Structures are given as structure tokens and as C-alpha cells.
Amino acid sequence: MTTQQTTTVQVPGARVAPDAFAKPDSRSAGALPGSAHPLGATPGEHLGRTGTNFAIASSIAERITLCLFDGTGAETQIPLQDNDADVWHAFVPGIGPGQAYGYRVSGPWDPAQGLRCNPAKLLLDPYARAISGTLSFGPEVLAHDLANPDAPSTLDSSAHVPRSLIVDPAFNWQDASRPGRRYSDTVLYEVHVKGFTMRHPDIPPRLRGTYAGLAHEAAIAHLVDLGVTTVELLPVHQNVPESFLLDRGLTNYWGYNTIGFFAPHNGYSAQVRAGRPGGQVGEFKAMVDKLHQARLEILLDVVFNHSAEGGPNGPTLCFRGIDNPAYYRLAPGDPRDYYDTTGTGNSLNAGDPITLQLMMDSLRYWLEEMHVDGFRFDLAPTLARQEGGFDKVAAFLDMVAQDPVVSRAKMVAEPWDVGQMDSYDLGRFPPLWREWNGKYRDSMRDFWRSEPIGIGEFADRFAGSADLYATAGRRPTSSVNLITVHDGFTLRDLVSYDDKHNEGNGEGNRDGTSDNRSWNCGAEGPADDPGVNALRARQSRAMLTTLMLSFGVPLLLGGDEMGRTQRGNNNAYCQDNETTWFDWANTDDELLEFTRRLIAFRRAHPVFRRRRFLAGAEAAELQWFTPQGAPMDGTDWADGSALAIGIYLDGSDDPDRAEDGSALLDDDFLVLVNAWWEPLDFTLPETRPQAGWRVEIDTYDPVLPDAPATAGAAAAGHVTVRPRSVVVLKNPAPR
């Protein structure tokens, strides 16, 4: 066998703690060929020697150099001499967990042809399990010369970019049995790792804003008491901010700017804060372990549509310098530029085998090694644009369906992207997928501000959006129902502001959508008027009740249950401060208790968690009535101005089945909906006689009167539903 020559050069160190790196062992001078599989840096044994196998894919590289760093910044360069099927590899004895490394890639430089290799740039490993250090913007991180973009930069970027770290994968898992929630039993809770705990008084300051903070008993207690089943985390892949945000004194708080698809973001790690680079991996695993022990699932918001390298004039940190045409979609007819369907300057090339493998390997890694339960895919149509237009049998979607690991995970698509004729067209994803339902969001917001959307539109969304999803193999749970998410107003702001107030973002309030479909209930922003605040509270309860009782999978934006406000900022992606952090000291306790009871009500009654569509003129399980108690007919459905309806759900007629095969029998319910600004008298329709109707929920007043009084009111055959509110009546089934 042959050994490889090494070269040691002195370069300034990156901005990391001195103990971040293990010093290269003298045996590293005897690098061996190693293996092309798996990609990344894998510690282990080879021919009886302990070390690390390094493997990196590039179809255009002419030479790749592995660069090892010690704590002083000394760089040991090891050329990778072996290449199998476009994978360059070597096994380096004496190198193990904690070692910092990167790559330099030599190859063609021809921007006009989309070729951008430049060995002056130190590059991250696309498969790095952990990343240490920060990015310092400047001309050094650009692959091109500022004075002549067609020429390569000669400036060395090493002192300005983070390092990849070798990680020990060992972990003592305790989550022998993962929660495994059915979609019909799932309540999603979208939350930011940092923002959730940064101001929590019961979490130690050293843990706030970290994975360990989210794993703290106080954080888990809130989630369990609330009753949600599945925590959907905003991006936790390693990400970097955009330079223009740093220039404004801001940062990319949401994290939709990924540079490492295998690495937990080091900024959310208490271990890293304490001077232990690489500790974010074990800390993340410990968080997942704790959440699983509490029977909570974890979904990751993943950003496979673009990377943090931006447009062609952006920094070269990883993918661009390794194999630009493989990782990015180049503009047809002008490969100097990128074909951008994300609004970020680039789109990852989901039609190239190297990028497809990266995506699939990353998904499997997070499922198998990090134990997460599924994913929400940002701007998901971009992943299915193999030839330009969205294709439901595109390679990525096909590979997901066939993969024995990934196909069993929860898969949720954000089913729109940017700037294409087919960028917004819901219901296109294969049956395996669930979709954020933007039509549900828009229609329910409009309905509860008394906009005449048509009562049929309300009914379609409430009953699972059959018009979008009642195709072969799809269920009501294909629809992820949402009123608010991270992108837009919080629920409190939705009822407190007519207009966005994004001045703090530094763009003159031009950023963020103006199509909020919000209503401030009579005053813009915080109000002292008790009547305005009471109306806002009722609006919030009505929308939350609609969300939790609709067929499909409800998604609750973290903090909506406690009245979290961003003071009218509907695009708070760059606000890593009290604008976005949960304010635990000013919780709306009444709203929090109402939301808890509402989620518990949904959990207790399978009639609101149906796993199949209920349709047809003779469908006894789901019936629709006018406020006068008559079945809805064609004329009623055609009334575009109607804002009230009665919904009857039969709990014993053709029920769904439980996992053990038993019938999920339930009580019967009437849901009376009044979006008018005046009270409305409902005549109760004739249904199966049982024990008699009683009020279970009245969103006008979160504290119900005593049971005999409510039962008596309903027994008279009439119920007055007060303005802009929902009343839920129960007729107990005989047991």
C-alpha cells in the first residue's frame, strides 16, 4: 500500500476556542487509501489501526486536499490521492473525535460555465456532523476577485470560516420506544429552540436558548400540560447569517440559511457555550431522548431548497467550491447564474445524484442516529423541480417513497415556493406526504373577520379540504391546518393589527407580506379599551376552536396559547431578541387554560379526528344545517354572504377503528358557528334522541356556567350563539 505526503503550513486560526481541536497525531503522515463509503469523516479502525476515514464527492475536482488544524491554527495538508466513482477518500491513522478539518478543492475555474473551484478557499465537509467557529465576512470568503469577477480570488479564507469537526457518535439512548403518533392523533407545535426558553424563569440561565434548555423539565412540563404531541422545530441545521443583516446589527434568527445538513446548529448548544465544541451533537441527542421519554415527537424544519452561499457573488463556504454544477441549479443558457425558485439567490439541484444522495443521507442520519421522528420541508416544490416544473414523480419524491427508513417518517411539505407559474398549487404531493394548507389559513382568517368567503368554503376547510386531498390514497390528515405560523403574525397580533409593523427589520417596513387578512378589532396595537381586548380574546378563542375541531392535523404556533406578541412584526426572521422570545412573565393565563382544555377535548373525542373523508348526501356521520335547523340545500350553499352554520357529527355511525381493531365510538356533537357581529338564534336540528344536548364549549365565554343551566338552555331546542363565536353541544351516547 502507498502512503501520502503531508505538508504543514501556518495560517491564522478561525474564531474558535483553542481547545476546539485535537492536535494531529504524528501518524497522520501515513495516510492510507481508505474507503469511498460512507461519505464524511468516520472514526474507526482500518487494517488494525485507529483513525478516521475521510470521503468527499466531486465530479469536477482535479485534486482535493484534506486540511487538519490544531489549536494554534497550524494546518496540516494531506492530498486525497484515491478517487472511486467521483468520491475522493483517505484513512488517516491517529485522527479521531474532536479533530478540526476542512477541504481545499482544485479544479476548473470558469464562471461562465458554472465552474468555481478555488483552492484558496477552505471548505466545510458537506457531511460534517458538527461545525465549530463562525463566519467572518470579507473579500477572503469570496471565490472570485472583487475587481474582476471572472478571475479567482487569491486570498486565503481559512481565518474567516468555520471548521468541520469529527464526532464520536456513541450515545446511551433511553428512548427504547418512540412515541409513534398517528397523524389523526397529532397536534403539531411549531417552536424555535432558542426563543422558547431564552426568558424562561425556571430554566437555569446557562441552559436558556439551548437544546438542553428545551430538554429541561420546566420546558417539557409546558408542552405536556398543553397537550401537544409533536414539536416541530424551526431549522436546527448549522446555519450562518447573511452579511447584510450583520451590517444592520441583526442576524438570521429563524435559521433558514443552512450550511451543514448533518450538523446541529452550534449556537443552540450549552455545551459549546461552555467551551466544548462538538458537544452540540450529544446535547441534541439528549434533548430528543428527554422529549421522547415524555411521549413527545420531534419534527425538524429542513431547508433542502437552498444553501447559505447565496447567489453567484455570495461566499464560498462549501458546496459552490466542491462541485457547483452538482449542488446548484444553474440558469439555462447562463450557467454563471443560478435558477432561483427560493428567493435566496440559489436553489439546490435535486436532479443531481450527488445532491440527491446528500439529501437522503441527511434524512436517514437524523432519523437513525439522532432519533427524530420526521421533517417539515421548507419550499418543498423546489425539491421536485427536476426539469423545471413541479413533478410528483421527481427523483427526490420517488426516492423518499422507496426508502425503507425515510418513507416511515412523518413528512410534511410547505407546498409552495417562489416565482414560478406553479409555485402555489396545493394538493400535488404524493399520498405519503402531508401539506401545510395555505387555503385553510386564508379562509379561516377571512371567515372570522366576517368576510363573505362563502359558507361552502368554510365547510370544505373544516371537513378536511376534500377538494384538495380526496384523491386516491389521501386522507383528511393530508391537510395540516394552520391559522398562524412563524412566517407572519402571531395569533395575538392577528387580532391586534391591521397592518404589519416591521420597521425594526431595517427595510423601511417594505419586507413581509401585506396580505395578512387580519383585523385589529378597533384599535391598532396594544389597547386600553376593555371592549377591544375582550373582542380580541373572543376572536382568538373562536379561531383556536375552529383549528382544533377541524378534520386534519392541527398546527399550533408556539406561544399562541399564551398570547405571545411580536408587536406587529410579521417577518421577524432577523429579530433574535425579546421581539421573538417567549415572554413567560406576561402569559395570558385564561387563554392558556382555554387552549389546554380545547386540546384535551379534541384528544378525548375521535369524532373530530376522523381518518377518512365523510361525504355524500346520505352520510349520517357529518351533516350540515342552517341556523333554522334545516339541512343545507343548494341555495344555502350558494349564499356567498352566509356567516353561520350548524355541523352535526354522529359519534357512533360507521366510526373509525382503533389500533386494536375496536370501534372508536363517541358522543354526538353539534358545532354551531356564528361569524356575524350580532347574536344568532339556532334551532337545534332533529337528530337521534339520546340523553339531551349540553354545552361543552362556548368561545364567547371561556368559563362555562354550571351544567344544569347549559343543559336546560339546549333542551328547549334553541341556542343563542353570541357574536363571532362557536358553541359546541354534546349529546352523550348510551354506554
C-alpha positions in Angstrom: 0.0 0.0 0.0 1.1 3.6 -0.5 1.3 6.4 2.0 0.6 10.1 1.2 2.8 13.1 1.8 1.7 15.8 4.2 2.5 19.5 4.3 2.2 21.7 7.3 1.6 25.4 6.9 0.8 28.2 9.4 -2.4 30.1 8.9 -4.3 32.3 11.3 -6.8 30.3 13.3 -10.6 30.6 12.8 -12.6 32.2 15.5 -13.0 29.2 17.8 -11.9 28.2 21.3 -8.3 27.0 21.4 -9.3 23.6 22.9 -11.7 23.0 19.9 -9.1 20.9 18.1 -7.3 17.7 18.8 -3.7 18.0 17.6 -2.9 15.8 14.6 -1.0 12.7 15.6 2.4 12.2 14.0 0.9 9.1 12.4 -1.2 11.3 10.2 1.8 11.4 7.9 1.0 7.8 6.9 -2.5 8.3 5.3 -3.9 5.2 3.7 -6.4 5.0 0.7 -9.4 4.3 2.9 -12.9 3.8 1.6 -15.3 5.7 -0.6 -18.2 4.9 1.8 -19.6 6.3 3.8 -19.2 10.0 2.9 -18.0 12.3 5.6 -15.5 11.8 8.4 -16.0 8.4 10.1 -13.8 7.5 13.0 -13.0 3.8 13.4 -10.4 1.1 12.5 -8.7 0.2 9.3 -6.3 -2.7 9.0 -5.9 -2.8 12.7 -5.2 0.9 13.1 -7.4 3.5 14.8 -8.1 6.7 12.9 -10.7 8.4 10.6 -11.9 7.7 7.1 -12.5 10.8 5.0 -14.6 10.7 1.9 -16.0 13.6 -0.2 -17.8 13.6 -3.5 -17.0 15.9 -6.5 -17.5 15.2 -10.2 -15.3 18.1 -11.3 -12.4 18.2 -8.9 -8.9 17.7 -10.2 -7.3 17.5 -6.7 -8.7 17.6 -3.2 -6.6 18.3 -0.1 -7.7 17.4 3.4 -6.7 20.1 5.9 -6.3 19.3 9.6 -6.0 22.0 12.2 -4.6 22.2 15.7 -5.4 24.7 18.4 -2.8 27.2 17.2 -4.2 27.3 13.7 -1.4 25.2 12.1 -2.8 23.5 9.0 -1.6 20.0 8.0 -2.5 19.3 4.4 -3.0 15.7 3.2 -3.7 15.2 -0.5 -6.5 12.7 -1.2 -5.0 10.5 -3.9 -7.7 7.9 -4.3 -10.9 8.5 -6.3 -13.6 6.0 -6.9 -16.7 7.0 -8.8 -16.1 10.7 -8.1 -15.5 10.1 -4.4 -12.1 11.2 -3.1 -11.0 9.4 0.1 -8.3 8.5 2.6 -7.9 6.9 6.0 -5.8 8.9 8.4 -4.4 6.9 11.4 -4.2 8.6 14.7 -7.0 11.1 14.0 -10.3 10.9 16.0 -13.2 12.8 17.5 -12.6 16.4 18.3 -10.3 17.0 15.3 -11.0 20.1 13.2 -10.7 19.8 9.5 -11.7 21.2 6.1 -11.0 20.7 2.4 -9.4 22.6 -0.4 -10.6 21.7 -3.9 -8.5 22.3 -7.0 -10.2 22.1 -10.4 -11.6 24.2 -13.2 -12.3 27.9 -12.7 -14.7 29.1 -15.4 -17.6 31.0 -14.0 -19.2 31.4 -17.5 -19.6 27.6 -17.4 -20.6 27.4 -13.8 -17.2 26.0 -12.6 -15.9 27.7 -9.5 -13.1 25.6 -7.9 -10.6 27.7 -5.9 -8.1 26.0 -3.6 -7.5 29.3 -1.8 -10.9 28.7 -0.1 -11.2 26.4 2.9 -14.4 24.4 2.6 -16.7 22.7 5.0 -17.3 19.0 4.6 -20.9 18.7 3.3 -21.3 15.7 5.6 -19.8 17.3 8.7 -21.5 16.0 11.9 -20.5 19.1 13.8 -19.2 22.6 12.9 -17.1 24.9 15.1 -16.4 28.6 14.8 -18.2 31.4 13.0 -18.1 33.1 9.6 -16.4 36.4 9.2 -17.5 38.2 6.1 -15.0 39.9 3.8 -13.4 39.5 0.4 -11.4 36.5 1.7 -14.6 34.3 1.7 -15.4 35.1 -1.9 -14.1 32.7 -4.6 -13.9 35.5 -7.2 -11.7 38.5 -7.3 -13.7 41.6 -6.3 -12.1 43.7 -9.0 -12.6 41.0 -11.7 -15.4 38.5 -11.0 -14.1 36.3 -13.9 -10.8 35.8 -12.0 -10.3 33.6 -9.0 -9.5 35.2 -5.7 -6.0 34.5 -4.3 -7.0 35.5 -0.7 -6.9 32.6 1.7 -10.3 32.2 3.5 -9.1 29.9 6.3 -9.0 32.6 9.1 -12.6 33.7 8.2 -14.6 30.4 8.0 -15.7 27.7 10.5 -14.2 24.2 10.7 -15.8 20.8 10.4 -15.3 18.6 13.4 -15.0 14.8 13.7 -17.6 13.5 16.2 -17.9 10.4 18.3 -21.4 9.0 17.5 -21.7 7.0 20.7 -24.8 7.8 22.9 -26.7 5.9 25.6 -30.2 6.2 24.3 -33.1 5.6 26.8 -36.0 6.1 24.3 -36.4 2.4 23.6 -40.0 3.1 22.3 -40.6 6.2 20.3 -44.0 7.9 20.5 -45.2 6.9 17.0 -48.3 9.1 16.9 -50.8 8.6 14.2 -51.4 11.6 12.1 -55.0 11.7 13.3 -53.9 11.9 16.9 -51.1 14.5 16.2 -51.2 18.1 17.4 -48.1 20.0 16.0 -46.4 22.7 17.9 -44.1 24.9 15.9 -41.4 26.5 18.0 -37.8 27.9 18.0 -35.3 26.2 20.2 -33.8 29.5 21.4 -36.9 31.6 21.6 -38.9 29.1 23.6 -36.6 29.1 26.7 -34.5 32.2 26.4 -36.6 34.1 29.1 -38.0 31.1 31.0 -37.6 31.9 34.7 -37.5 28.2 35.8 -34.7 27.2 33.4 -31.1 28.0 34.6 -29.6 30.9 32.7 -26.7 28.7 31.3 -29.3 26.5 29.6 -31.7 29.1 28.3 -31.9 29.2 24.5 -30.3 25.8 24.0 -31.1 22.1 23.3 -30.5 21.4 27.0 -33.0 24.2 27.8 -35.7 22.6 25.7 -35.0 19.3 27.4 -35.3 20.9 30.9 -38.2 19.6 32.9 -39.8 23.1 33.0 -40.0 23.3 29.2 -41.2 19.7 28.8 -43.9 20.3 31.5 -45.4 23.2 29.5 -45.6 21.0 26.4 -47.1 18.0 28.2 -49.6 20.1 30.2 -50.6 21.9 27.0 -51.4 18.5 25.4 -49.5 18.9 22.1 -48.0 15.7 20.7 -45.3 16.8 18.3 -42.7 19.5 18.5 -41.9 21.0 15.1 -38.5 22.8 15.5 -37.6 25.7 13.3 -34.3 24.9 11.5 -31.6 23.4 13.7 -29.1 22.5 10.9 -25.9 24.6 11.1 -26.7 27.9 9.6 -25.0 31.3 9.1 -26.5 34.8 8.8 -26.4 36.9 5.7 -23.9 39.7 5.6 -26.5 42.5 5.1 -28.2 41.5 8.3 -24.9 41.7 10.3 -24.4 45.2 8.8 -27.7 46.2 10.3 -26.8 44.8 13.7 -29.3 41.9 13.1 -28.9 38.2 12.4 -30.9 35.3 10.8 -32.9 34.2 13.8 -35.1 31.7 12.1 -32.1 29.8 10.6 -33.3 29.3 7.1 -29.8 29.7 5.8 -28.2 26.2 6.1 -24.6 25.4 5.6 -24.4 22.0 7.3 -27.2 19.5 6.7 -25.8 16.9 9.2 -24.7 19.3 12.0 -26.9 20.6 14.8 -26.5 24.4 15.0 -23.8 25.2 17.5 -25.4 28.4 18.5 -28.1 26.5 20.4 -25.7 24.4 22.4 -25.0 24.9 26.1 -22.0 22.6 25.7 -20.5 24.8 23.0 -21.2 27.9 25.2 -19.2 26.1 28.0 -16.2 25.7 25.7 -16.8 22.2 24.4 -17.0 22.4 20.6 -18.7 19.3 19.2 -20.8 18.9 22.3 -23.9 20.0 20.4 -24.3 16.6 18.9 -24.6 14.7 22.3 -26.7 17.6 23.7 -29.1 17.4 20.8 -29.5 13.6 21.2 -30.1 14.1 25.0 -32.9 16.6 24.1 -34.5 14.2 21.8 -34.2 11.4 24.4 -35.9 13.6 27.0 -38.7 14.6 24.7 -39.3 11.0 23.7 -39.5 9.9 27.3 -42.3 12.5 27.7 -44.0 10.9 24.7 -43.4 13.9 22.5 -42.3 13.6 18.9 -39.8 15.8 17.2 -40.0 17.1 13.6 -37.2 19.2 12.0 -37.9 22.0 9.7 -35.3 21.3 6.9 -34.1 23.6 4.2 -33.0 21.5 1.3 -34.2 24.1 -1.3 -31.1 26.4 -1.0 -27.9 27.0 1.0 -26.3 29.9 2.8 -23.9 30.5 -0.1 -26.4 32.8 -1.8 -26.1 34.0 -5.4 -23.0 33.8 -7.6 -21.5 36.7 -5.7 -22.0 35.2 -2.3 -19.4 33.5 0.0 -17.8 30.2 -1.0 -18.1 28.0 2.2 -18.8 24.5 1.0 -20.9 23.3 -2.0 -20.0 26.0 -4.5 -16.3 25.3 -4.2 -16.7 21.5 -4.3 -18.9 21.0 -7.3 -21.0 24.0 -8.2 -23.0 22.3 -11.1 -23.8 19.3 -9.0 -25.1 21.1 -5.9 -26.9 24.1 -7.6 -29.4 24.5 -10.4 -27.6 26.7 -13.0 -29.6 29.2 -15.1 -30.4 27.7 -18.5 -28.3 29.4 -21.1 -26.3 31.3 -18.5 -24.6 28.9 -16.1 -22.7 31.8 -14.5 -26.0 32.5 -12.6 -28.4 30.3 -10.6 -32.0 29.2 -11.4 -33.6 30.6 -8.2 -37.0 29.3 -7.1 -36.4 30.2 -3.4 -35.8 34.0 -3.4 -32.4 33.5 -1.8 -30.1 33.6 -4.8 -29.7 29.8 -5.3 -31.7 26.5 -5.5 -30.1 23.2 -4.7 -30.0 20.8 -7.6 -32.4 18.0 -6.6 -31.8 16.4 -10.0 -28.1 15.6 -9.5 -27.1 12.3 -7.9 -24.6 14.0 -5.5 -27.2 16.3 -4.1 -29.9 13.7 -4.0 -27.6 11.4 -2.0 -26.7 14.3 0.3 -30.4 14.9 1.0 -31.3 11.2 1.5 -28.2 10.5 3.7 -29.1 13.5 5.8 -32.7 12.4 6.3 -31.6 8.9 7.3 -28.9 10.3 9.6 -31.4 12.4 11.6 -33.9 9.6 11.8 -31.5 6.8 12.7 -28.6 8.5 14.5 -30.4 11.5 16.0 -33.7 9.7 16.5 -36.0 12.5 15.2 -39.5 11.5 14.0 -39.9 13.4 10.8 -39.5 16.6 8.9 -41.2 19.7 7.6 -39.7 20.6 4.2 -39.3 24.4 3.5 -40.4 25.4 0.0 -40.8 21.8 -0.8 -41.8 22.1 -4.5 -38.2 23.2 -5.3 -37.2 19.6 -4.4 -39.5 18.3 -7.1 -38.4 20.6 -9.9 -36.0 18.2 -11.6 -36.7 19.6 -15.1 -38.2 23.0 -14.1 -41.8 22.3 -13.4 -43.2 20.5 -10.3 -43.3 16.8 -10.9 -44.9 14.5 -8.3 -42.7 11.6 -9.6 -39.5 13.6 -9.5 -36.4 11.7 -8.3 -36.4 13.1 -4.8 -40.1 12.3 -4.2 -39.6 8.8 -5.7 -36.5 8.1 -3.6 -38.4 9.2 -0.4 -41.2 6.8 -1.3 -38.9 3.9 -1.8 -36.5 4.4 1.1 -37.2 1.9 3.9 -36.3 4.4 6.6 -37.4 7.8 5.3 -40.7 6.6 4.0 -41.8 5.6 7.5 -41.2 9.1 9.0 -43.6 11.9 9.2 -43.2 14.0 6.1 -44.8 17.5 5.9 -44.4 19.8 2.9 -44.6 23.5 2.7 -46.3 23.2 -0.7 -45.2 26.4 -2.3 -42.0 28.1 -3.5 -41.2 31.3 -5.3 -41.6 32.9 -8.7 -42.9 30.0 -10.8 -46.3 29.6 -12.6 -46.9 26.5 -10.4 -45.4 27.8 -7.2 -48.7 27.8 -5.3 -50.9 24.8 -6.1 -51.9 22.7 -3.1 -52.7 19.0 -3.1 -50.0 17.9 -5.5 -47.7 15.9 -3.2 -47.8 12.1 -3.2 -50.0 10.3 -0.6 -47.1 9.7 1.8 -46.8 13.5 2.4 -48.9 15.9 4.4 -49.1 19.6 3.4 -49.3 22.9 5.1 -52.8 24.1 4.0 -52.5 27.7 3.0 -56.1 27.8 1.8 -57.2 26.8 5.3 -55.2 29.6 6.8 -56.5 32.2 4.4 -60.2 31.1 4.5 -60.4 30.8 8.3 -58.8 34.2 8.9 -61.2 35.8 6.4 -64.2 34.0 7.9 -63.6 35.1 11.4 -63.2 38.7 10.3 -66.7 38.3 8.7 -65.5 38.4 5.1 -68.0 36.7 2.8 -65.9 33.8 1.6 -68.9 31.6 1.1 -70.1 29.1 3.7 -69.2 26.2 1.4 -65.5 27.4 1.6 -65.7 27.3 5.4 -67.3 23.8 5.3 -64.6 22.5 2.9 -61.8 23.6 5.1 -63.4 22.4 8.3 -64.1 18.9 6.9 -60.5 18.3 5.8 -60.3 20.0 2.4 -61.6 17.1 0.3 -61.5 19.3 -2.8 -57.7 19.3 -2.4 -56.9 15.9 -0.8 -59.7 13.4 -1.5 -57.7 11.7 -4.2 -56.5 8.1 -4.2 -54.7 7.2 -1.1 -55.1 10.5 0.7 -57.0 11.3 3.9 -58.2 14.4 5.8 -54.9 14.2 7.7 -53.1 15.2 4.4 -54.1 18.7 5.4 -52.0 20.3 8.1 -54.4 23.0 9.3 -52.9 26.3 10.5 -54.0 29.8 11.4 -50.6 31.2 12.2 -47.0 30.0 11.8 -43.6 31.6 12.3 -43.9 33.4 9.0 -46.5 36.1 9.6 -48.4 37.4 12.6 -48.8 35.6 15.8 -52.4 34.9 16.9 -52.4 37.8 19.3 -51.1 40.1 16.6 -53.6 38.8 14.1 -56.4 40.2 16.2 -54.5 43.4 17.2 -53.1 44.8 14.0 -54.5 45.7 10.6 -51.0 46.3 9.2 -47.5 45.0 9.5 -45.0 46.9 11.6 -41.6 45.7 10.5 -39.6 48.9 10.9 -37.2 47.1 13.2 -36.0 44.9 10.3 -34.3 47.9 8.7 -36.1 47.8 5.4 -38.5 50.7 5.9 -41.4 48.3 6.6 -41.2 47.1 2.9 -40.4 43.5 3.9 -43.0 40.9 4.8 -46.4 40.4 3.3 -49.1 43.0 3.3 -51.8 40.3 2.8 -52.3 39.5 6.4 -56.1 39.0 6.5 -56.0 40.4 10.0 -58.4 42.7 12.0 -57.3 44.8 14.9 -60.8 44.8 16.5 -61.0 48.5 16.7 -57.5 49.8 17.7 -54.1 49.3 16.2 -51.7 47.5 18.6 -51.9 47.4 22.4 -55.2 48.8 23.6 -56.6 50.1 27.0 -60.2 49.7 25.9 -61.7 46.7 27.8 -64.2 46.1 25.0 -61.5 45.9 22.3 -59.4 43.5 24.4 -62.5 41.3 25.1 -63.3 41.1 21.4 -59.7 40.2 20.7 -59.8 37.4 23.2 -63.1 36.1 21.7 -61.6 36.1 18.2 -58.6 34.2 19.4 -60.8 31.5 21.1 -63.0 31.2 18.0 -60.0 30.6 15.7 -58.3 28.2 18.1 -61.6 26.2 18.4 -62.0 26.1 14.7 -58.5 24.9 14.3 -58.7 22.1 16.9 -62.1 20.8 15.8 -61.4 20.7 12.0 -60.6 17.4 10.3 -56.9 17.2 9.6 -53.7 17.8 11.6 -53.8 21.0 13.6 -50.6 23.1 13.9 -50.3 25.5 16.8 -47.7 28.3 16.6 -45.7 28.2 19.8 -46.8 31.0 22.1 -50.2 31.5 20.6 -51.6 29.6 23.6 -50.3 32.3 25.9 -50.9 35.4 23.9 -47.3 35.9 22.5 -46.9 39.1 20.5 -44.2 40.3 18.1 -45.7 43.9 18.3 -47.0 43.7 14.8 -43.8 42.4 13.1 -44.9 39.8 10.6 -41.4 38.9 9.3 -39.4 38.6 12.5 -36.7 36.3 10.8 -34.0 38.7 11.9 -35.1 39.5 15.4 -33.1 37.4 17.9 -34.3 39.4 20.9 -37.4 40.0 23.0 -39.5 40.6 19.9 -39.5 36.8 19.3 -38.5 35.2 22.6 -41.4 33.9 24.7 -42.4 36.3 27.4 -43.2 33.9 30.3 -43.7 36.7 32.7 -46.8 38.0 30.9 -48.6 34.9 30.0 -52.3 35.1 29.2 -53.4 32.5 31.7 -57.0 32.5 30.7 -56.1 31.8 27.0 -53.6 29.2 28.1 -56.1 27.3 30.2 -58.7 27.5 27.4 -56.2 26.1 24.9 -55.3 23.2 27.2 -59.0 22.3 27.6 -59.5 22.6 23.9 -56.7 20.2 23.0 -57.8 17.8 25.7 -61.3 17.9 24.2 -60.0 17.0 20.8 -58.0 14.2 22.2 -61.0 12.8 24.1 -63.3 12.8 21.1 -62.3 10.8 18.0 -65.3 12.2 16.0 -63.1 15.3 15.5 -60.1 13.2 14.5 -61.6 11.2 11.6 -59.1 9.4 9.3 -61.3 9.3 6.2 -63.5 11.8 4.4 -67.2 11.9 5.2 -69.2 12.9 2.1 -72.3 12.2 0.2 -75.9 13.1 0.5 -76.6 10.2 2.8 -73.5 10.5 5.0 -75.0 10.3 8.5 -71.7 10.9 10.2 -71.4 14.5 9.1 -74.4 16.7 8.3 -74.8 20.5 7.8 -77.7 22.7 8.9 -78.8 26.2 8.6 -79.3 28.3 11.8 -83.0 27.5 11.4 -82.3 23.8 11.8 -82.9 22.7 8.2 -80.5 20.6 6.2 -78.4 22.8 3.9 -79.5 22.7 0.3 -78.1 24.1 -2.9 -79.5 27.5 -2.3 -78.0 27.7 1.1 -74.6 26.6 -0.1 -74.7 29.2 -2.9 -75.3 32.0 -0.5 -71.9 33.8 -0.6 -72.8 36.1 2.3 -73.7 33.4 4.8 -71.6 33.5 8.0 -73.3 30.9 10.2 -73.8 27.1 10.0 -74.6 24.1 12.2 -72.5 21.0 12.0 -73.7 17.6 13.2 -71.2 14.9 13.9 -72.5 11.4 14.7 -70.2 9.6 17.0 -71.5 6.0 16.5 -72.4 5.8 12.8 -69.6 4.0 10.9 -66.8 5.0 13.3 -63.1 4.7 12.6 -61.2 1.8 14.2 -58.6 2.0 16.9 -55.2 0.2 16.6 -56.6 -2.8 18.3 -59.5 -3.0 15.8 -62.2 -1.8 18.2 -64.6 0.9 17.1 -63.8 4.4 18.1 -67.3 5.2 19.4 -68.0 8.7 20.6 -70.8 11.0 21.6 -72.8 13.1 19.1 -71.9 16.7 18.7 -73.4 19.9 17.3 -71.0 22.7 16.4 -72.8 26.0 16.0 -70.7 28.6 14.2 -71.6 32.3 14.1 -69.2 34.8 12.4 -71.8 37.6 12.4 -71.3 40.6 14.6 -74.7 40.1 16.2 -76.1 37.2 18.3 -77.9 34.5 16.3 -80.6 32.1 17.5 -80.0 28.5 16.3 -82.8 26.0 16.1 -81.4 22.6 17.0 -82.0 20.1 14.2 -83.8 16.8 14.7 -81.2 14.2 15.3 -81.1 10.9 17.1 -82.7 11.3 20.6 -80.4 10.4 23.4 -79.7 12.0 26.8 -80.1 15.6 25.6 -77.8 18.3 24.4 -75.5 20.2 26.8 -73.0 22.9 26.1 -69.3 21.8 26.2 -67.6 24.8 24.6 -68.7 28.4 24.2 -65.9 30.6 22.9 -67.8 33.8 23.8 -67.2 33.0 27.4 -64.3 30.6 28.3 -65.8 29.9 31.7 -69.0 27.9 31.2 -71.9 28.2 33.5 -72.8 25.2 35.6 -74.0 22.1 33.8 -77.7 22.1 34.6 -78.1 25.6 33.3 -76.5 24.8 30.0 -78.4 21.6 29.6 -81.6 23.4 30.2 -80.9 26.0 27.5 -80.2 23.4 24.9 -83.1 21.2 25.9 -85.5 24.0 24.8 -84.5 23.3 21.2 -82.9 26.7 20.7 -79.4 28.0 21.5 -78.4 31.6 21.1 -74.8 31.8 19.8 -73.4 35.2 20.6 -71.4 37.3 18.1 -68.3 35.8 16.5 -68.3 32.7 18.5 -68.6 28.9 18.4 -70.8 26.8 20.6 -70.2 23.0 20.9 -73.1 20.9 22.2 -72.7 17.2 23.2 -75.4 14.6 23.2 -73.9 11.7 25.2 -74.0 8.3 23.5 -75.6 5.4 25.5 -72.8 3.3 27.0 
